């Protein structure tokens, strides 16, 4: 029987490619590696730490665990679940996990990294708290973690992550007579950077400039630069309307910010780099060469940053790599990546509207394997969802996670030949997902966790 959640997942699929398959295996279940087996040594309560724009004391009772950073080949990622222990108040919990690519196993922790205090938009709709408010403002998985003091409550933080709480004004949307009330300011984050924007977006089509306030920090969170810059997009670029940037890079040593902008004209989509010199308060525009035409709308959570370059989803199952230093670009054909997974022997769809996450040299690409036949006009009854770890330096798939709509209780780790390396019960990774009901009344385990982005790898470009 077709799961309703499967239909929603497949709606996300826009571009289809082919690859090939071996029979789905059922190897012996690997045991969960618990928190006690992770390199946790001591536990200490945090001390209050403040500076101009950051505050770490919003929850003075949270704990910092002395723990070493992940070793080579160990990739951290977050999972989100809904805590329904209190019948009067539910909330979302974020858990830190690790994928050991050398062992081909997932390691989980049993205490929440932080709690997301944003309530659902109504009833049991947890979409906004999970995939909008849930992820960190920015984190690289091994050095730092930026959280919002308004919607995140730190609980158990490993010592290798420098935690900084931004007094970010984002709160769940409020509604009156069906109208969403928004804030005047929009915030964006990247490593070392908080950017505050005003007079941007479709509500300010006739504004002559965008009001950008940049705050740059060192690796310890100390404020180095705070600068307000009026950037004129109305005359310079768009001839009407002030856009908000899609990606941000900051060099704190020289006070230089590179902003990635997307705009559309009669030729389709174009990318621009706005280089802002914060010490002099000046900026300049340069157009990215090599990308023009069909570009989907992309929010900040769909832009990855690896080795100082922007990775952006493009139409027709392609990903653009933009170098903000010389404004050049090159294209990854995702179809070629999917072709390397020939053991599936089935079409794989590139989910261009899903976030592109990253860790070190790894880009996380999501895809959906289309299995089984369906009548013309109907959606497939059987899919497998993939989180593909693609090494951008060696240009090859290293490993992948797989969830099967016909076997929803398990998440598998596979190698590049399709061999099952290990498996974990979905409710163990997405805690209590067999008991928590999704919007359609089915357990979250049956695919709602995929649709709601309950698995997120590190993502430096945020906000």
Secondary structure, DSSP 8 states (H G I E B T S, - for coil): ---HHHHHHHHT--EEE---------------B-GGGS-EEEEEE----B-SSBBS-TTTT-EEEEE----TTEEEEEEEEEE-SSTT--EEEEEEEEEETTTTEEE--SS-SEEE----SBTTB-HIIIIITTS-SEE-SSSEEEEETTTEEE-EEETTSEEEEE-------EEETTEEE--S-EEEEETTEEEEEES-BGGGTT-S-EEEEEEEE-TT--EEEEEEEEE--IIIIISS-B---SEEEEETTTTEEEEEEEEEETTEEEEEEEEEETTTTEEEEEEEEEEEE------GGG-EEETTEEEEEETTTEEEEEETTTTEEEEEEHHHHHHTTGGG-S-EEE-TTS--EEETTEEEEEEEEEES---TTS--SEEEEEEEEEETTTTEEEEEEEEETTEEEEEEEE-TT--EEEEEEHHHHTTTTTTSB-TTSSBGGGTHHHHTT-EEE-BSSB-
